[in-house]
Amino acid sequence: MLSRTDILALLRETDPAAREDLRRKADEVRRREVGDEVHLRGLIEISNHCTRSCFYCGLRRENRRLPRYRMTADEILACARQATEFGYGTLVLQSGEDPTLTGESVAKILRRLKSDPATRQLAVTLSLGERSKEDLALWRSAGADRYLLRFETSNAELLDRLHPPLPGRPSRIDLLDLLRDLGYEVGSGVMIGLPGQSYDDLARDIECFAARHLDMVGVGPYLPHPDTPLARGTAPLPEDRQVPNTEEMTYQVIALTRLACPRINIPATTALATLNPAEGYRRGLQCGANVIMPNLTPAKYRAYYEIYPGKASSRETPEQTHARLRGILESLGRTVGRGRGDSLRKSASPG
Ligand code: 5AD
């Protein structure tokens, strides 16, 4: 078990050989605990409407420059069939916090997905933001298998400043407990290098991944969006405390997450691939990651799901993304995961 002091030292490590050593260890743990399969989760960004005002996110309600869209149920079903054709085991439905996606309208989509012979074998992950207990329970009973909700940072003061809370609503951390109680597999994660995020905060985030018994943890660099207040001049911490939003720091966090949570699913994220389009996915998979979430959102909507600018593969078709990812896996001697790629967290370790 890594102590806070160990984690902090490894986050602050600047010697390339020592960093490489950590990544190699994480790669060994990944191989021993979850194997060489890389699970592909087809991502559909079903709506970019959002009622929230997060200071970092391009979908925030105040961003009037962004054209808004919402996919129809038929469009979502057509994308889901494509996931099956590509051999993906999981479908992820993601959106901003869009109240027009009501409990019942999402439940209806779930029931269609879970009864259509072309899609019913897919595991379904929802990532629709902070929703009521009633909605989350309804969606679970309508067939949703997993829920993805990043807690963004374990520093509550920083989170409240950058992610204005809604009065009387449970915190994201509390929602993760509720989701587990409802029987979801639970995914979460944080951004790396938010202005104001210290090394100590990030070390606590990593401890929190293990303490919260998460099934999946996704981490990616914070990427400034010009149409957000955070990009327009929020002062970072002094250099010796501020976490940098770099590719190298992201690899360190992926590797530490694998060591802290040996049997969970860890994606190489789109934000990482945005920082390094040529190598981000590959290098993420080499330091602890075992999941990729290829984007299946139709071309006509893709550019508008602009959480941050320049999102990786936003000009590729799903076919092109799929072919490129297969090439990466092959060159690494890894295989496309078969089946749904359910969490192994609670099953016994082979090693
Ligand atoms: N840079 C990187 N990641 C971001 N997210 C939101 N805004 C940004 C940004 N500017 C991440 C958050 C959110 C996920 C869907 O995208 O972690 O939970």
Residues whose N, C-alpha, C, O or C-beta is under 5 A from the ligand:
A	BS01	5AD	Y56 C57 R150 M191 P221 Y222 L223 P224 H225 A271 I307 Y308
